[in-house]
């Protein structure tokens, strides 16, 4: 493994707060150039400090046309962009039955379709310049699931599948992907989340228990945003790229347990799987 810590150019979505903001601050402090996108406003004080190396763009990633325009302009401004950080997103919390259609569409359009739009807009530029790196912010919720987070999990599992596929499509062009999987952390992600009104029918279910745990502060948030942001930057410097990186002891344990459980379930139904082939004459492997 090698680490390339030379000066880089970055494109980061969702930088008004949270991990995106911290990454932007750290990268500018170490001398890199950053195109940082925000939905409305922000980063004025950083702009004053780093006038020559920070380019701020207003972007709602649910507008695919705007995504292409902003990405194209960013590559023209910087000439080359080494790392794309797909960070923009939010949480939608509530039992599936409690969500409305508009909330579901907004969650999917932001976390999934928006991330796909950024990647698709960046690929032609990355290919033309001979390669680059895409850091896709996912979540431990891209490999495990909690009750009350169903549509949020759908977007994270969805973007992981997209990245798994597209990374194979563009590997020969020198374009690498890393899925970043943090767990709950001490940022304003939770306070910015959309929460549906609770219904009494779910009060005594796992969904209701999750609601109470969050409301009472019992939903553990061990992740340190500063350390996670630095670890994400390190992923952009690392060669070759890691396919996935999990951040946090608790997320690591939960993902490992889930993977082992799924593997055991898969192994247990091997005979059924093999029996459904059109030619079952071969011996099981």
Secondary structure, DSSP 4 states (H G I P E B T S, - for coil): -EE--S--EEEES--SSHHHHHHHHHHHHTT-EEEEEESS---HHHHHH-TTTEEEEE--TT-HHHHHHHHHHHHHHHS---EEEE-----EES-GGG--HHHHHHHHIIIIIHHHHHHHHHHHHHHHTT-EEEEEE--GGGTS--TT-HHHHHHHHHHHHHHHHHHHHHGGGTEEEEEEEE-SBSSSTTTTSEEPPP-GGGTTSHHHHHHHHHHTT-S---B-HHHHHHHHHHHHHEESPPSEEEESHHHHHHHHHHHHHHHHHHHHTHHHHHHTSS---SPP-
